[in-house]
Amino acid sequence: MVMPFTMQAIVQVAAQESYRECVSEPVVDDNIKEYVRDYQMSVAKSLVKAGFEVEMMRHREVIVVIIPTHRLFTPGSDDLSPKGVRRLHSVVPYLGVHGLYKIVVAGYADNTGSPAYCLKRSGKQAMIVADWLRGNTEISDIVEFGMGSESPLLPNNTVANRAINRRIEILLVPAEGLLSRAGR
């Protein structure tokens, strides 16, 4: 039996495809991969020392900075808290200069609420963080995505797990500036 797609499902699939494209491009040439990976590992280690949770993607080419939403937003709202603003200020030095990175901001929710609500809320929070970064850096290549509750880090079966799943991920994707620096 074929299930009809809802408009919400179509929008979410399109956003996920665009997200994947943003994270997978540009492709790093084989002759500069080692430089890019070493550079990214150095930045990632500095972020960890600064107190950020960090993961790596694309074989250590993309840095993912993970910030729980409760550390950014006032509880029960989509307003950045003073503590959240300080947290964002502390990540800015690692974003480099214009052209070094393409910045992808992805918002994630737990499964509390309808899928449409989770997608809307995570998208709004990602937009708020992306807009803050646009206004407080000289980086123009910033895109944001609401990912909803589709990619939990942990099962949404406890209050603690749901809090972990509500997060903003800031991805530092190598852009032309970093690739040129690497000798492309």
C-alpha distance (Angstrom), angle and dihedral (degrees) to the residues before:
residue distance angle dihedral
M1 . . .
V2 3.80 . .
M3 3.77 114.9 .
P4 3.79 115.2 -145.3
F5 3.80 116.1 -119.4
T6 3.75 116.4 -119.3
M7 3.79 118.6 -138.5
Q8 3.82 87.6 -112.5
A9 3.81 91.2 56.1
I10 3.80 91.5 48.5
V11 3.82 91.7 50.2
Q12 3.80 91.2 48.4
V13 3.82 93.2 49.7
A14 3.83 90.6 49.0
A15 3.81 91.0 49.7
Q16 3.79 91.7 49.6
E17 3.82 91.2 50.3
S18 3.82 91.3 49.6
Y19 3.81 89.8 46.9
R20 3.81 90.9 52.5
E21 3.80 90.4 49.0
C22 3.82 91.9 50.1
V23 3.78 91.8 50.5
S24 3.81 96.2 43.9
E25 3.81 97.6 48.7
P26 2.91 136.4 112.8
V27 3.77 98.6 36.5
V28 3.80 113.6 -138.3
D29 3.80 112.8 -126.6
D30 3.78 115.4 -120.0
N31 3.81 92.8 -118.4
I32 3.83 92.7 61.4
K33 3.81 101.5 33.4
E34 3.80 93.7 100.5
Y35 3.81 92.9 52.9
V36 3.82 92.6 47.2
R37 3.80 92.8 46.9
D38 3.82 92.9 47.9
Y39 3.80 91.1 47.6
Q40 3.80 92.3 47.9
M41 3.81 92.1 48.1
S42 3.80 89.6 52.0
V43 3.82 91.6 51.9
A44 3.82 91.2 44.4
K45 3.80 91.9 52.5
S46 3.81 89.9 50.6
L47 3.81 90.2 50.8
V48 3.80 90.7 51.3
K49 3.81 90.4 50.1
A50 3.82 87.5 51.9
G51 3.81 89.5 57.0
F52 3.79 102.0 -99.3
E53 3.78 125.9 135.4
V54 3.79 107.0 -123.7
E55 3.78 136.3 -174.1
M56 3.77 130.0 179.1
M57 3.81 129.0 -132.6
R58 3.80 135.9 -172.5
H59 3.78 94.3 34.6
R60 3.85 93.2 -50.9
E61 3.82 94.9 -45.7
V62 3.82 97.0 110.0
I63 3.80 125.1 51.6
V64 3.81 117.6 -147.4
V65 3.81 116.0 -160.8
I66 3.81 109.7 -163.0
I67 3.80 119.2 -156.6
P68 3.82 120.8 176.8
T69 3.80 110.0 -127.6
H70 3.81 91.7 -125.8
R71 3.82 86.6 66.3
L72 3.80 91.6 54.4
F73 3.78 109.4 33.3
T74 3.78 135.7 54.1
P75 3.84 106.6 -106.6
G76 3.81 112.1 -89.4
S77 3.81 94.6 9.1
D78 3.75 143.0 76.8
D79 3.81 93.1 -124.5
L80 3.77 117.6 117.0
S81 3.79 108.9 -117.0
P82 3.82 121.0 -135.1
K83 3.81 87.0 -108.6
G84 3.82 89.1 51.1
V85 3.79 92.2 51.4
R86 3.82 89.7 51.3
R87 3.82 89.0 49.6
L88 3.79 91.4 52.1
H89 3.81 91.4 46.3
S90 3.80 88.5 54.6
V91 3.82 92.6 54.7
V92 3.83 94.7 49.5
P93 3.85 96.5 82.2
Y94 3.80 89.7 59.0
L95 3.80 94.0 54.4
G96 3.79 91.5 75.0
V97 3.76 126.7 -151.8
H98 3.78 127.9 -41.4
G99 3.79 110.3 -66.8
L100 3.80 97.4 20.7
Y101 3.80 93.3 95.4
K102 3.73 142.1 14.8
I103 3.81 103.4 -135.8
V104 3.80 117.3 -143.6
V105 3.81 116.7 -170.5
A106 3.80 114.1 -163.6
G107 3.80 123.1 -174.1
Y108 3.80 120.6 -155.2
A109 3.79 131.1 -169.1
D110 3.76 135.9 -165.5
N111 3.81 118.7 -116.8
T112 3.81 95.7 -95.4
G113 3.79 104.8 125.0
S114 3.77 132.9 12.1
P115 3.80 119.9 -42.0
A116 3.82 88.7 -110.9
Y117 3.82 91.7 53.1
C118 3.82 92.3 47.6
L119 3.80 91.6 49.0
K120 3.80 92.5 48.0
R121 3.82 93.8 46.2
S122 3.80 94.8 46.7
G123 3.80 90.1 46.7
K124 3.78 92.5 50.6
Q125 3.79 92.3 49.7
A126 3.81 91.6 47.8
M127 3.81 89.5 50.0
I128 3.82 91.8 50.3
V129 3.82 91.7 52.0
A130 3.82 92.5 44.1
D131 3.81 91.3 48.8
W132 3.80 90.4 49.2
L133 3.82 90.2 51.4
R134 3.82 91.1 48.1
G135 3.80 90.0 51.9
N136 3.80 95.9 45.1
T137 3.81 103.0 40.2
E138 3.77 135.7 44.0
I139 3.80 91.0 -122.2
S140 3.79 112.8 118.5
D141 3.80 99.8 175.8
I142 3.80 97.3 84.0
V143 3.80 123.4 132.8
E144 3.78 129.1 177.7
F145 3.78 135.0 -153.2
G146 3.77 133.9 -172.2
M147 3.77 106.6 -141.9
G148 3.81 98.6 -178.8
S149 3.77 117.8 -157.3
E150 3.80 97.0 -43.1
S151 3.82 99.2 106.7
P152 3.80 109.6 42.8
L153 3.79 117.9 177.7
L154 3.80 89.6 -148.2
P155 3.80 134.9 14.4
N156 3.81 110.4 -78.0
N157 3.80 91.1 -125.8
T158 3.82 101.1 111.9
V159 3.80 136.7 40.6
A160 3.81 90.1 -115.9
N161 3.82 93.2 51.3
R162 3.81 92.4 47.8
A163 3.82 89.4 52.3
I164 3.82 89.7 53.9
N165 3.80 91.5 49.0
R166 3.82 92.0 54.5
R167 3.78 100.1 81.7
I168 3.75 149.2 131.4
E169 3.78 117.5 -130.0
I170 3.79 118.6 -159.9
L171 3.79 110.1 -162.2
L172 3.80 121.0 -159.4
V173 3.79 103.3 -154.2
P174 3.83 115.9 -174.1
A175 3.80 110.1 -106.4
E176 3.79 133.0 -174.0
G177 3.81 93.1 -74.4
L178 3.80 93.1 59.3
L179 3.78 92.9 39.8
S180 3.82 90.8 51.7
R181 3.78 90.7 47.9
A182 3.81 87.7 53.5
G183 3.80 90.2 55.9
R184 3.78 102.2 -100.4
